[in-house]
Amino acid sequence: MGGARSRGVRTVAGVMLAGLLAAACADGDVRPQAAATGAPPRTGELTWGTCPEPSEAEAQVWGAAEHRPAYARHAARLRCGTLTVPADWTAPQGRRLELAVALLPSTGDGPAEPLALNPGGPGVSGRLMPIGIASGGARALLDRYDLVGLDVRGTGRSGPATCPAAESLDAGPQPAAPTHRTARAYWNRLARAHATCAEADPARLASLTTTNAAHDLDALRRALRAPRLHYYGVSWGTSLGATYRTLFPTHSGRTLLESVVSPDPDLRGLLDGVTRAREQRFEHFTAWLAARSDRYGLGTTADEVRTRLLALRERLTTRPLRTSDGTYGRVETDQYLDAEPADRAGAGAALSALARGRAPAGDGDGKPRAAAPPLVAPFAGTALLCSQVTHAASFTEQWSAYGERRAAYPVLGATRPMFPGSGEVPGTSTCAGLPAPERPPVEPGRADGPLLLVAHRDEVITPLPWARAMRARTGGSLLVVGDGEHGGMAGGGCAGRVVGFFAGAEGAAVEGGVCEP
C-alpha cells in the first residue's frame, strides 16, 4: 500500500529513479552535534547526530526530481538521529532497536509541535518524507509544525529486516488464470522461504507488528517532550495512525489518514473489497468509452462496450495478436481493462486498436509500466501487514476465496488483487509460511484529537468504502477527493485542505465534503 504521493511526491512504488544531489543532508549550524561516545543510549532516548548521505532513490522520491531547489534548501536544515526502543514493548527490558528519525524544524515564529509522517507501504522508508511534504503543495505546514519522519522498525535505516530467499523468489510467467497445482506449488515455495527466515530470528520477526510500531511513535513523542503527537499517514500509515490513536487516545493530536485501509483485518474481505472496486471501475470505464463512441468505436452503450471488450479478451486469450512490437493476449488485455481513470484515453485507444486487429501505438497506449519500488523493505512490509490480518495462513482458504472472486467478478476477479497481502500468483498470499501473530491486531477506536479521513473516489488500492467503515469505528470527518489516485493530497490541487486541517480550521469546508483537484 503505497504511501504519500502527489504530482510532486508520488507513491513511492511509482517513482522512477535518476541521479542527483549527492549531499542532501549537508552539515549546518542548525543541526545538533553528534552524541558523545560512551555508554549506550537508554531505551526511549533520542540521540542526535549527523545526517547520513541519502541514496539516489531517497533524493529522487522525496523531491529532488521535481522540486530541486526546495529539496536542497530543506535537506540542509534537516536534523537526524536515532531513537532507542524495545524490540518487544511487552518486555521493555529486553532486546533493543535503534530507529532512524529525521526532523525538519518549523520556520514559524511561534512554538512548534511535532507532526509525524508515514508514507505507508508497509515497509516504505519515511525518514525523509518531511522534505517531500515541505517541498510540495502543503509546504505551509512548516509555519507551525516540526515535520518528523521515521523509518518504521525493520525498514530503511531502522535495522532493515530482509528475507533473501523470499525476495528473490520468481513466480515465473503468469497464465491467464493459475491452476490449483501451480498456485499450490508457489505457495509452498514461498512458505518454505518465509519459514527459513522466521527460524533464523523468530523474536525479530515477532517484533515487526503495527502495535509495536505504534508504541514506537509514542516513544518518539516522549523523546521530543511533546504532550501530544500530530500525525499524517497514508495507506498502511492509516493503520498505524488508527492504532496509535486507539492505544494513546489522550496523546493523540490532529490526525489525517489518507487512502484509508479497512478496519476489518480479514484478508479475504480485503482482497474481495479491492476486486469489487476494480470491477466497478471497469463499469465506469465502459460508460466513459460509450460516451466517446465516435472516437473509439467500441459501442454506443455501456452494455455494448462491455460485451465487445469481453469478447475481444476471449479472442485474444485463445488467439493472441503477435506483432513485431510484441504479443497481445489475455494478460495484456486485462491490463487495459483495468485502466486507472487518468489512463482511460490511452487504454481506450489500445483496446480500439486491438479490436481492429492492430497493435497499440507507442508508449502512451495505457498499459501500465512496471517499476521496481524503491525505498521498500519487502520482508518487513510483509511482516507488518501480516501482523494486521487474519485468515492469511491457509492455502485452502485463499484458493477457495479466489474461486469465489472469479465467479462474483467475471471481468477482473481472476487477476491478482491490487493489495499487498495478495501473492504474486492469484489465489495465494504474501503471508504464506509466516507464523500467526502472538496477539490480535488492535481494534480501531476513538481518541481526543480531531480526525480527518481522506478517500479518493475512484481508487482501488484502498477503496472509498474502507474509509467509511473506518469512520464508523473512529469517528471524525470524511473528505472525498474526486480522482483515482492512491494518496497524493498533500501535493495536488487539494493540498490546501491538508494545511487547513492542521492549521486548526473547522467546519465542512475543511473537514468534510468533496474536493475536486
Salt bridges, closest charged atoms under 4 A:
ASP27 OD1 - ARG31 NH1 3.24
GLU45 OE1 - ARG42 NH2 3.44
GLU58 OE2 - ARG127 NH2 2.79
ASP88 OD1 - ARG439 NH2 3.81
GLU113 OE2 - ARG228 NE 3.03
GLU113 OE1 - HIS230 NE2 2.95
ASP151 OD2 - ARG127 NH1 2.76
ASP201 OD2 - ARG95 NH2 2.87
ASP216 OD2 - ARG153 NE 2.74
ASP218 OD1 - ARG221 NE 2.76
ASP218 OD2 - ARG222 NH1 2.90
GLU258 OE2 - HIS456 NE2 2.71
ASP266 OD1 - HIS391 NE2 3.76
ASP272 OD1 - ARG405 NH1 3.33
GLU283 OE2 - ARG306 NE 3.07
ASP334 OD1 - ARG313 NH1 2.71
ASP334 OD2 - ARG330 NE 3.17
ASP338 OD2 - ARG278 NH2 2.76
ASP338 OD1 - ARG281 NH2 2.87
ASP365 OD1 - ARG369 NH2 2.97
GLU397 OE2 - HIS391 ND1 3.61
GLU404 OE1 - ARG268 NH2 2.26
GLU424 OE2 - ARG416 NH1 3.36
GLU438 OE1 - ARG439 NH1 3.86
GLU443 OE2 - ARG473 NH1 2.45
ASP458 OD2 - ARG457 NE 3.51
GLU459 OE1 - HIS486 ND1 2.83
ASP483 OD1 - HIS456 ND1 2.58
GLU485 OE1 - ARG5 NE 2.99
GLU485 OE2 - ARG7 NH1 3.86
GLU485 OE1 - ARG10 NH1 3.51
GLU506 OE2 - ARG254 NH1 3.44
GLU511 OE2 - ARG254 NH2 3.60
GLU516 OE2 - ARG457 NH1 3.19
